[in-house]
């Protein structure tokens, strides 16, 4: 009976029962959780299809916008426009048809780009009814015989298109033969672009099935206009005979055993529809249920096997521990436990704990050399002899800690002989002033002096002043900062003293001399640009404006100097902007030599210690970056150049984005996005900066009143002008004029 009771309390039985309990609880929880979420699985599948359609619609929208850009650029191609001018102004025989070769080449390159999913790209000239595409050119006589002029989009249709008042237009998809001799057909969506009263138009033949396969796959898919006319139907949607009517705000509907999902594109005035049979959703739910049951059963079986195996593995070392503990000397202290093995282990652990407590008390009462040395070992690895260590460990009483930070003035590290010489000199000077001090060289180019006795404070100050005067002679090679702690009473506080002086070193100022820091003061506030100043600096850097960029950075450095900023704050500010420029060059894949120069200058900031040195770094860094920006901007964009020229010449007039867009025959929304993508700033930002720049020139170069200047540059309200000027420059027009005058 006793043996049976012992077995029931054994470690193996108890832990295996625990595993079985956990497996049972997890199984019940899993069944309950699946039953709870099963009701939501259908909605999750519907939301998944909605998300898939939304993503596909956004991809289609992005692709149509991409094609608009391609058509716009090709439409204004010099060769195409030049040939058009010859057709319009001259006789048919006077046109230079050698230009057609270049036109065909460009059309072939654009149509061959796999990102555009184009089968062909055509330019149709209204005069003479002449057409060029990626395959060559055709005249009026043979145009209707071309595969791409297949009914209903024959020559007569495209002639009428010249009369229709629309620029970009997606025509309903049509099946086209591959050639004049093949019965095989492909589905294309014609995408045309023309400007009013212009002699030619561009027609892109979009491979609809290929694009749909890439963006959506084999899902039944339909594109409609807002009026409900079909623009495109995938092959898998051929069996869909009727679409349901969707109420406002409705994104899906069950209709004739099919789920119809709809997404409306307000920008392109299109509707995207996908169709999922109801049987598919039901099958997914059923499949998920079967899969869950199978996985659960397999998991339970594996868990049972693994539980027994782990139980055996855990029991084996416990049995060995018990065997090793069952032969001690002395009486056993019995401790009750519900598990037999732990009952035995607890008894012997108590004996070991008593022995450990006795040994610990003996070690605590002994004041050994190792105990004293532990306070120093916590700081750093010390370069010191054992005799010096014994003297230091035996010293008692109040003490002060002096930490010397050795800073190399170049990228070459300080030699060990230099650091050793400085440490020996410090020790000699402290000794000459009668101070009971111990000086140690530690890692990271640091030296510490522990000075005992409180009455030596004044003498310590004089000694450190002498050390400063001597070390200043070699400050071009090594610049030293000294931090002096407050008085500590006990040697166990050595760690606290070190933390104090380490924090005081962060208060060092950007000075070209040895510094002695004797008290810890609050660090000055953070020095950062305002949002408007930072935006202005970004704009100058983006424009490659070297002078204005340096002006903004110099102004901040001078403000930091006036505000008593620390060396660490100067370095943090400078490294922050240098790292931004380095990251920009890296992301833009700038030339390796330019990037290497910027990296070298950023690393040189670690060895800059004065305002002049930080200023010199920026005076070298900004011209390098500005030159790179100007080289990058040499590639002209005709649209951006027209917009910027209009703002530069008509800034005093009431110009708007709508007026400029109308001049370019573009929508204002598209032009706004185009300007933002190409320049990184929107139209209003450019307009305000041009006007404020003109205002600066008038404030410095004329005696006009501020009100008159505001009206002259296009601000009809003086208050608006002053507010915008201060937002961009950080100061009012009057303050700016006074500063420039001084």
KARA-V109219 format. One record per residue. N is the residue number from 1. RES is the residue in three letters. PSI is psi as a letter, one per 20 degrees, with the letter a starting at -180 (999 if undefined). Layout:
# KARA-V109219
n | res | psi
N | RES | PSI
N | RES | PSI
This chain:
# KARA-V109219
n | res | psi
1 | UNK | g
2 | UNK | h
3 | UNK | g
4 | UNK | g
5 | UNK | h
6 | UNK | h
7 | UNK | h
8 | UNK | h
9 | UNK | j
10 | UNK | q
11 | UNK | g
12 | UNK | g
13 | UNK | g
14 | UNK | g
15 | UNK | h
16 | UNK | h
17 | UNK | h
18 | UNK | g
19 | UNK | g
20 | UNK | h
21 | UNK | g
22 | UNK | g
23 | UNK | g
24 | UNK | g
25 | UNK | g
26 | UNK | h
27 | UNK | g
28 | UNK | g
29 | UNK | g
30 | UNK | g
31 | UNK | g
32 | UNK | g
33 | UNK | g
34 | UNK | h
35 | UNK | h
36 | UNK | g
37 | UNK | i
38 | UNK | h
39 | UNK | h
40 | UNK | i
41 | UNK | g
42 | UNK | g
43 | UNK | h
44 | UNK | h
45 | UNK | g
46 | UNK | g
47 | UNK | h
48 | UNK | g
49 | UNK | h
50 | UNK | g
51 | UNK | g
52 | UNK | g
53 | UNK | g
54 | UNK | g
55 | UNK | g
56 | UNK | g
57 | UNK | g
58 | UNK | h
59 | UNK | g
60 | UNK | g
61 | UNK | g
62 | UNK | h
63 | UNK | g
64 | UNK | h
65 | UNK | h
66 | UNK | g
67 | UNK | h
68 | UNK | g
69 | UNK | g
70 | UNK | g
71 | UNK | h
72 | UNK | g
73 | UNK | g
74 | UNK | h
75 | UNK | h
76 | UNK | j
77 | UNK | p
78 | UNK | g
79 | UNK | g
80 | UNK | g
81 | UNK | h
82 | UNK | g
83 | UNK | h
84 | UNK | g
85 | UNK | h
86 | UNK | h
87 | UNK | h
88 | UNK | g
89 | UNK | h
90 | UNK | a
91 | UNK | r
92 | UNK | h
93 | UNK | i
94 | UNK | i
95 | UNK | q
96 | UNK | n
97 | UNK | i
98 | UNK | h
99 | UNK | h
100 | UNK | h
101 | UNK | g
102 | UNK | h
103 | UNK | g
104 | UNK | g
105 | UNK | g
106 | UNK | g
107 | UNK | h
108 | UNK | g
109 | UNK | g
110 | UNK | g
111 | UNK | h
112 | UNK | i
113 | UNK | o
114 | UNK | i
115 | UNK | h
116 | UNK | i
117 | UNK | l
118 | UNK | p
119 | UNK | h
120 | UNK | q
121 | UNK | p
122 | UNK | q
123 | UNK | p
124 | UNK | p
125 | UNK | p
126 | UNK | g
127 | UNK | p
128 | UNK | i
129 | UNK | m
130 | UNK | p
131 | UNK | q
132 | UNK | p
133 | UNK | a
134 | UNK | i
135 | UNK | i
136 | UNK | b
137 | UNK | q
138 | UNK | q
139 | UNK | a
140 | UNK | h
141 | UNK | h
142 | UNK | j
143 | UNK | g
144 | UNK | i
145 | UNK | i
146 | UNK | q
147 | UNK | h
148 | UNK | i
149 | UNK | k
150 | UNK | q
151 | UNK | q
152 | UNK | i
153 | UNK | m
154 | UNK | a
155 | UNK | h
156 | UNK | h
157 | UNK | g
158 | UNK | h
159 | UNK | g
160 | UNK | h
161 | UNK | h
162 | UNK | h
163 | UNK | i
164 | UNK | p
165 | UNK | m
166 | UNK | q
167 | UNK | f
168 | UNK | p
169 | UNK | p
170 | UNK | p
171 | UNK | q
172 | UNK | q
173 | UNK | q
174 | UNK | q
175 | UNK | p
176 | UNK | q
177 | UNK | q
178 | UNK | h
179 | UNK | a
180 | UNK | i
181 | UNK | i
182 | UNK | q
183 | UNK | i
184 | UNK | p
185 | UNK | q
186 | UNK | q
187 | UNK | p
188 | UNK | q
189 | UNK | o
190 | UNK | p
191 | UNK | o
192 | UNK | q
193 | UNK | p
194 | UNK | r
195 | UNK | q
196 | UNK | p
197 | UNK | k
198 | UNK | q
199 | UNK | i
200 | UNK | q
201 | UNK | q
202 | UNK | p
203 | UNK | o
204 | UNK | p
205 | UNK | n
206 | UNK | p
207 | UNK | n
208 | UNK | g
209 | UNK | h
210 | UNK | g
211 | UNK | g
212 | UNK | h
213 | UNK | h
214 | UNK | g
215 | UNK | h
216 | UNK | h
217 | UNK | b
218 | UNK | j
219 | UNK | p
220 | UNK | p
221 | UNK | p
222 | UNK | p
223 | UNK | p
224 | UNK | q
225 | UNK | r
226 | UNK | h
227 | UNK | i
228 | UNK | j
229 | UNK | p
230 | UNK | p
231 | UNK | h
232 | UNK | q
233 | UNK | p
234 | UNK | r
235 | UNK | h
236 | UNK | i
237 | UNK | j
238 | UNK | h
239 | UNK | i
240 | UNK | o
241 | UNK | h
242 | UNK | p
243 | UNK | q
244 | UNK | r
245 | UNK | p
246 | UNK | p
247 | UNK | r
248 | UNK | p
249 | UNK | i
250 | UNK | p
251 | UNK | i
252 | UNK | r
253 | UNK | q
254 | UNK | p
255 | UNK | o
256 | UNK | l
257 | UNK | k
258 | UNK | q
259 | UNK | p
260 | UNK | p
261 | UNK | p
262 | UNK | q
263 | UNK | p
264 | UNK | p
265 | UNK | o
266 | UNK | h
267 | UNK | g
268 | UNK | j
269 | UNK | l
270 | UNK | q
271 | UNK | p
272 | UNK | p
273 | UNK | p
274 | UNK | q
275 | UNK | p
276 | UNK | o
277 | UNK | q
278 | UNK | h
279 | UNK | h
280 | UNK | g
281 | UNK | g
282 | UNK | h
283 | UNK | h
284 | UNK | g
285 | UNK | g
286 | UNK | g
287 | UNK | h
288 | UNK | h
289 | UNK | g
290 | UNK | g
291 | UNK | g
292 | UNK | g
293 | UNK | g
294 | UNK | g
295 | UNK | h
296 | UNK | g
297 | UNK | g
298 | UNK | g
299 | UNK | g
300 | UNK | g
301 | UNK | g
302 | UNK | g
303 | UNK | h
304 | UNK | g
305 | UNK | g
306 | UNK | h
307 | UNK | g
308 | UNK | h
309 | UNK | g
310 | UNK | h
311 | UNK | g
312 | UNK | h
313 | UNK | h
314 | UNK | h
315 | UNK | h
316 | UNK | g
317 | UNK | h
318 | UNK | g
319 | UNK | h
320 | UNK | h
321 | UNK | g
322 | UNK | g
323 | UNK | h
324 | UNK | i
325 | UNK | i
326 | UNK | j
327 | UNK | l
328 | UNK | r
329 | UNK | q
330 | UNK | r
331 | UNK | q
332 | UNK | p
333 | UNK | o
334 | UNK | p
335 | UNK | p
336 | UNK | q
337 | UNK | q
338 | UNK | i
339 | UNK | p
340 | UNK | g
341 | UNK | g
342 | UNK | h
343 | UNK | g
344 | UNK | g
345 | UNK | g
346 | UNK | g
347 | UNK | g
348 | UNK | h
349 | UNK | h
350 | UNK | g
351 | UNK | g
352 | UNK | h
353 | UNK | h
354 | UNK | g
355 | UNK | g
356 | UNK | g
357 | UNK | g
358 | UNK | g
359 | UNK | h
360 | UNK | g
361 | UNK | h
362 | UNK | g
363 | UNK | h
364 | UNK | h
365 | UNK | i
366 | UNK | p
367 | UNK | m
368 | UNK | r
369 | UNK | h
370 | UNK | h
371 | UNK | g
372 | UNK | g
373 | UNK | h
374 | UNK | h
375 | UNK | h
376 | UNK | h
377 | UNK | h
378 | UNK | h
379 | UNK | f
380 | UNK | r
381 | UNK | p
382 | UNK | q
383 | UNK | n
384 | UNK | q
385 | UNK | r
386 | UNK | h
387 | UNK | g
388 | UNK | h
389 | UNK | g
390 | UNK | g
391 | UNK | g
392 | UNK | g
393 | UNK | h
394 | UNK | i
395 | UNK | q
396 | UNK | r
397 | UNK | r
398 | UNK | q
399 | UNK | r
400 | UNK | q
401 | UNK | p
402 | UNK | p
403 | UNK | p
404 | UNK | p
405 | UNK | o
406 | UNK | o
407 | UNK | o
408 | UNK | q
409 | UNK | j
410 | UNK | r
411 | UNK | i
412 | UNK | p
413 | UNK | q
414 | UNK | p
415 | UNK | q
416 | UNK | h
417 | UNK | h
418 | UNK | g
419 | UNK | h
420 | UNK | h
421 | UNK | g
422 | UNK | g
423 | UNK | g
424 | UNK | h
425 | UNK | g
426 | UNK | g
427 | UNK | h
428 | UNK | g
429 | UNK | g
430 | UNK | h
431 | UNK | g
432 | UNK | h
433 | UNK | j
434 | UNK | k
435 | UNK | p
436 | UNK | n
437 | UNK | q
438 | UNK | p
439 | UNK | p
440 | UNK | q
441 | UNK | p
442 | UNK | r
443 | UNK | r
444 | UNK | k
445 | UNK | l
446 | UNK | q
447 | UNK | q
448 | UNK | q
449 | UNK | p
450 | UNK | o
451 | UNK | o
452 | UNK | r
453 | UNK | p
454 | UNK | h
455 | UNK | j
456 | UNK | j
457 | UNK | g
458 | UNK | g
459 | UNK | h
460 | UNK | g
461 | UNK | g
462 | UNK | g
463 | UNK | g
464 | UNK | h
465 | UNK | h
466 | UNK | g
467 | UNK | g
468 | UNK | g
469 | UNK | h
470 | UNK | g
471 | UNK | h
472 | UNK | h
473 | UNK | h
474 | UNK | k
475 | UNK | i
476 | UNK | h
477 | UNK | g
478 | UNK | p
479 | UNK | p
480 | UNK | p
481 | UNK | p
482 | UNK | p
483 | UNK | p
484 | UNK | p
485 | UNK | r
486 | UNK | a
487 | UNK | p
488 | UNK | q
489 | UNK | h
490 | UNK | q
491 | UNK | h
492 | UNK | i
493 | UNK | j
494 | UNK | h
495 | UNK | g
496 | UNK | h
497 | UNK | g
498 | UNK | g
499 | UNK | h
500 | UNK | g
501 | UNK | h
502 | UNK | h
503 | UNK | h
504 | UNK | h
505 | UNK | h
506 | UNK | i
507 | UNK | j
508 | UNK | q
509 | UNK | q
510 | UNK | n
511 | UNK | q
512 | UNK | l
513 | UNK | r
514 | UNK | p
515 | UNK | q
516 | UNK | o
517 | UNK | o
518 | UNK | i
519 | UNK | q
520 | UNK | p
521 | UNK | q
522 | UNK | p
523 | UNK | q
524 | UNK | r
525 | UNK | r
526 | UNK | p
527 | UNK | o
528 | UNK | q
529 | UNK | q
530 | UNK | r
531 | UNK | g
532 | UNK | g
533 | UNK | h
534 | UNK | h
535 | UNK | h
536 | UNK | g
537 | UNK | g
538 | UNK | g
539 | UNK | g
540 | UNK | g
541 | UNK | g
542 | UNK | h
543 | UNK | i
544 | UNK | k
545 | UNK | n
546 | UNK | g
547 | UNK | g
548 | UNK | h
549 | UNK | g
550 | UNK | h
551 | UNK | g
552 | UNK | g
553 | UNK | g
554 | UNK | h
555 | UNK | h
556 | UNK | g
557 | UNK | g
558 | UNK | h
559 | UNK | h
560 | UNK | h
561 | UNK | g
562 | UNK | h
563 | UNK | j
564 | UNK | l
565 | UNK | q
566 | UNK | r
567 | UNK | h
568 | UNK | h
569 | UNK | g
570 | UNK | g
571 | UNK | h
572 | UNK | g
573 | UNK | g
574 | UNK | g
575 | UNK | h
576 | UNK | g
577 | UNK | h
578 | UNK | h
579 | UNK | h
580 | UNK | g
581 | UNK | g
582 | UNK | g
583 | UNK | h
584 | UNK | g
585 | UNK | h
586 | UNK | g
587 | UNK | h
588 | UNK | j
589 | UNK | l
590 | UNK | r
591 | UNK | q
592 | UNK | g
593 | UNK | h
594 | UNK | g
595 | UNK | h
596 | UNK | h
597 | UNK | g
598 | UNK | g
599 | UNK | g
600 | UNK | g
601 | UNK | h
602 | UNK | g
603 | UNK | h
604 | UNK | i
605 | UNK | h
606 | UNK | i
607 | UNK | k
608 | UNK | p
609 | UNK | i
610 | UNK | r
611 | UNK | g
612 | UNK | h
613 | UNK | g
614 | UNK | g
615 | UNK | g
616 | UNK | h
617 | UNK | g
618 | UNK | h
619 | UNK | h
620 | UNK | h
621 | UNK | g
622 | UNK | g
623 | UNK | h
624 | UNK | g
625 | UNK | g
626 | UNK | h
627 | UNK | g
628 | UNK | g
629 | UNK | g
630 | UNK | h
631 | UNK | h
632 | UNK | h
633 | UNK | j
634 | UNK | h
635 | UNK | o
636 | UNK | q
637 | UNK | o
638 | UNK | g
639 | UNK | g
640 | UNK | h
641 | UNK | h
642 | UNK | g
643 | UNK | g
644 | UNK | h
645 | UNK | h
646 | UNK | g
647 | UNK | h
648 | UNK | h
649 | UNK | h
650 | UNK | k
651 | UNK | h
652 | UNK | i
653 | UNK | r
654 | UNK | m
655 | UNK | q
656 | UNK | r
657 | UNK | h
658 | UNK | g
659 | UNK | g
660 | UNK | g
661 | UNK | h
662 | UNK | h
663 | UNK | h
664 | UNK | i
665 | UNK | l
666 | UNK | r
667 | UNK | q
668 | UNK | h
669 | UNK | g
670 | UNK | g
671 | UNK | h
672 | UNK | g
673 | UNK | h
674 | UNK | g
675 | UNK | g
676 | UNK | g
677 | UNK | h
678 | UNK | h
679 | UNK | i
680 | UNK | i
681 | UNK | q
682 | UNK | r
683 | UNK | g
684 | UNK | h
685 | UNK | g
686 | UNK | g
687 | UNK | g
688 | UNK | h
689 | UNK | h
690 | UNK | g
691 | UNK | g
692 | UNK | h
693 | UNK | g
694 | UNK | h
695 | UNK | g
696 | UNK | g
697 | UNK | g
698 | UNK | h
699 | UNK | h
700 | UNK | h
701 | UNK | j
702 | UNK | r
703 | UNK | j
704 | UNK | q
705 | UNK | q
706 | UNK | h
707 | UNK | g
708 | UNK | g
709 | UNK | g
710 | UNK | g
711 | UNK | h
712 | UNK | h
713 | UNK | j
714 | UNK | j
715 | UNK | o
716 | UNK | i
717 | UNK | p
718 | UNK | h
719 | UNK | g
720 | UNK | g
721 | UNK | g
722 | UNK | g
723 | UNK | g
724 | UNK | h
725 | UNK | g
726 | UNK | h
727 | UNK | h
728 | UNK | g
729 | UNK | i
730 | UNK | j
731 | UNK | q
732 | UNK | r
733 | UNK | h
734 | UNK | g
735 | UNK | g
736 | UNK | g
737 | UNK | g
738 | UNK | g
739 | UNK | g
740 | UNK | h
741 | UNK | g
742 | UNK | 999
